[in-house]
Amino acid sequence: MAMLPQPPSSNKHLASLESLPLFMSSLPDNPADNVALSALQSLAHDGTPDELAQNFKEQGNEYFRGKRYREALGFYTQGVEAKADDGQLREALLLNRAACNLELQNYGSVLRDCAAVIATNTHAPSKAYYRAGLALLALDRPDEALDVCACAGEAAADDVGFKTLRARAEEKRAEMARKVEERRERTQHMVEEKRRMDVAFAERNLLNVLNAEGSNAIRPYGAAKFDPEDPTGGTLILPVLFLYPEYATSDVISDFVEDTSFAAILAVIFPPGAPRPQWDVEGKYVDGSLVVYAMTKRKRLLKVGRKMTLRDVCRAAGSGSGAVGPDGSKDGLEVKDGCLSFVVLPKGEAEQKWVKEMRQ
């Protein structure tokens, strides 16, 4: 017996109906590709302003439910531009568009649409205030968000959404106030630290020299600071550059505590019995056979004794013959790019030659 054709299953039948515009349960991703649907949608542009606005509103609602907020926004905008005579319809379109812009984080647009509704209706829907409050909170304007909540009136007093909004706004306001106070304290601390450092520099005859970039310049060797281990908080630590002009090289002591002697530093850089530095081809740079010099701002050459500390050298730079200029200004050591510099030479011929060149 020949087999009779089987009727299509109910699922396949429903699926085939989905392709027909009148039976669609949701809009396709690209409605323009569906000729029949495009023809039906074109009918939405025919009718009175209220009918047009209502049609656009319904289409926008469909896309909004599908979380396709940009498409929904376009339909709500067309509905607003239809200029419906029905005031409630105009308000609904503006508030729906505000809901889309909330999702799209266009908070300025949210505020404009909500303000338009509130300005024309003394009994505006509470959602106008609520959505405006959410936008203000997102813009870090918690005080205004709380004001909007208050303007919503008794209808919003017991509303869960408004209660949550108020709580978040109060929390944000407290957080912002805390940050402002923290910034104020940081600024005050920085100002006080700078004042203390300026006083410490003046007491030690240290002269801060700024380069072309000023105080904001990058300091490759660090900057002066107070010794955190000193309970009095008065001991300075400075980065110091030891220059070896014979070989055009240098060493950096990033944390030279001012009460440390130069002998102690040299013993660390050139420890007895240790291999000589690669650049010291003649092996002359040995602890005990070296001499240190400092140059002041007024070009006075100071010979640094081994037992002298950094504090001693700073004191010497502001005293003695030539320490005070004709204008009454005091001499001192220059701190360039946050760093002091000293010249290290082997005793003997190299030292004598360099000193002669510096005094010419």
Buried (B, 14 or more C-beta within 10 A) or exposed (E): EEEEEEEEEEEEEEEEEEEEBEEBEEBEEEBEEBEEBEEBBEEBEEEEBBEBBBBBBEBBBBBBEEEBBEBBBBBBBBBBEBEBEEEEBBBBBBBBBBBBBBBBEBBEBBBBBBBBBBEEBEEBBBBBBBBBBBBBBBBEBBEBBBBBBBBBEEEBEEBEEBEEBBEBBBEBBEEBEEEEEEEEEEEEEEEEEEEEBEEBBEBBBBBBEEEEEEEEEEBEBBEBBBBEEEEEEEBBBBBBBBBBBBBEEBBEBEEBBBBBBBBEBBBEBBEEEEEEBEEBEEEBBBBEBBBBBBBBBBEBEBEBBBEBBBBBBBBBBBEEEEBBEEEEEBBBBBBBBBBBBBBBBBEEEBBEEBBEEEEE
